[in-house]
Amino acid sequence: MAARMEWTEWHLTPRGWERGSTRVQGRGNNWTDEPEDRAMSFVYKEVETSSAPGVQRSVEETWRPRDKELKPAPLSNSTEELLERYGACPESL
């Protein structure tokens, strides 16, 4: 069983990476709505257990539009263009 499990959702938008819902040990979940113009979403997670030394970190893609294109007016950026501009998902809570 996890002694500590915390996570943060990250959403890639035309404005860059935006923090979404979070879980903080001892404070519970803080739910927020996803941005309507998101191109993709990830969850960054940190887990500590009594059976494994140190903090286990992971990043998982959780959502991407089916057409793989983001076209909010007046912008027109593909997911790949946004990743090139803003880089990979932040690895922070």
Secondary structure as GFF3:
##gff-version 3
##sequence-region A 1 93
A	DSSP	beta_strand	2	13	.	.	.	ID=ss1
A	DSSP	beta_strand	16	24	.	.	.	ID=ss2
A	DSSP	beta_strand	28	30	.	.	.	ID=ss3
A	DSSP	beta_strand	40	49	.	.	.	ID=ss4
A	DSSP	beta_strand	56	63	.	.	.	ID=ss5
A	DSSP	beta_strand	69	70	.	.	.	ID=ss6
A	DSSP	beta_strand	77	78	.	.	.	ID=ss7
A	DSSP	alpha_helix	79	86	.	.	.	ID=ss8
###
